[in-house]
Amino acid sequence: MNRRSILIGLFVGGLTLLAADISGTWMADVNLDAGNGTAKFVLKQTGDKLSGTYNGALGEAQVSGSVKGSDVEWSFESGDAGKCTYTGKLEGGKITGTVVYGQLGKGTFTAEKK
């Protein structure tokens, strides 16, 4: 291998090590067709997998999802709404994107780590 290949390999490997870990407590402002609210997520990232808890207007639930680069997705089940799915992008310490709250409708969210 030449020096250039080694340097490129180290650079790409370093970028992987610098990938954001979104583990922690996140507060999300949620805007749905049915109204607005706040949701609290306590997330744990292991590799590209997410697990954790939701606490909000629909009670409490277990969360599962994934992280792929800056793309983030997680979901939980609610007896009142059905499957609730958050799909967003991590940028500058915030996650913004779209949300589907089962039968309650669609909307947008912005989450910040606390």
C-alpha positions in Angstrom: 0.0 0.0 0.0 1.2 3.5 -0.6 1.1 6.3 1.8 -1.9 8.0 0.2 -4.1 4.9 0.6 -3.0 4.6 4.3 -3.8 8.3 4.9 -7.2 8.0 3.2 -8.0 4.9 5.3 -7.1 6.7 8.5 -9.1 9.7 7.6 -12.2 7.7 6.8 -11.8 5.6 9.9 -11.4 8.8 12.0 -14.7 10.1 10.5 -16.4 7.0 11.7 -15.1 7.4 15.2 -16.4 11.0 15.2 -19.9 10.0 14.3 -22.4 11.4 16.8 -23.8 9.2 19.5 -27.3 10.4 20.2 -27.6 8.6 23.5 -29.2 10.7 26.2 -32.4 12.6 27.0 -34.1 14.5 24.1 -37.1 16.8 24.3 -39.2 17.0 21.1 -41.6 19.7 20.2 -44.2 17.9 18.1 -46.7 19.6 15.7 -49.5 17.3 14.4 -52.6 17.8 12.5 -54.4 16.9 15.8 -52.5 19.5 17.9 -49.1 20.3 19.4 -47.2 18.8 22.3 -43.9 17.8 23.8 -42.4 14.3 24.1 -39.5 13.2 26.1 -37.2 10.4 24.8 -34.4 8.7 26.7 -32.3 7.1 24.0 -29.4 4.6 24.0 -27.4 4.1 20.9 -25.4 0.9 20.4 -23.7 0.9 17.0 -26.5 1.8 14.6 -29.3 0.6 16.9 -31.5 2.7 19.1 -33.5 1.7 22.2 -35.1 3.6 25.0 -38.3 5.1 26.3 -41.0 7.6 25.3 -42.9 9.7 27.8 -45.6 12.1 26.6 -49.3 12.7 26.0 -49.7 9.1 25.1 -48.2 7.8 28.3 -45.0 5.8 28.3 -43.6 3.3 25.8 -40.5 1.4 24.8 -38.7 2.9 21.7 -36.6 1.1 19.1 -34.9 2.5 16.0 -31.7 3.1 14.0 -29.0 5.7 13.2 -27.4 5.7 9.8 -25.0 8.7 9.5 -27.1 11.7 10.2 -30.4 9.9 9.5 -32.3 8.9 12.5 -35.5 6.9 12.9 -37.3 5.5 15.9 -40.8 4.3 16.8 -43.1 3.1 19.6 -46.5 1.6 19.9 -49.4 3.3 21.6 -52.8 1.8 22.5 -54.5 5.1 21.7 -52.7 6.0 18.4 -51.1 2.8 17.1 -47.6 2.9 15.7 -45.8 6.3 16.1 -42.7 6.8 14.0 -40.2 9.7 14.0 -37.9 10.1 11.0 -35.3 12.9 11.1 -31.9 14.2 10.5 -29.3 15.1 13.1 -27.8 18.6 12.4 -26.0 20.9 14.8 -27.2 19.2 18.0 -30.9 19.0 16.9 -32.9 16.4 15.2 -35.6 17.7 12.9 -38.0 15.7 10.7 -41.4 14.2 10.3 -43.6 12.2 12.6 -46.6 9.9 12.1 -48.7 9.3 15.2 -50.8 6.4 13.9 -54.4 7.3 13.6 -53.8 10.8 15.1 -52.1 12.0 12.0 -48.8 13.3 10.6 -46.7 16.3 11.5 -43.2 17.6 12.2 -40.8 17.6 15.1 -37.7 19.3 16.4 -35.8 17.5 19.2 -33.0 18.9 21.4 -30.7 17.0 23.7 -31.0 18.0 27.4 
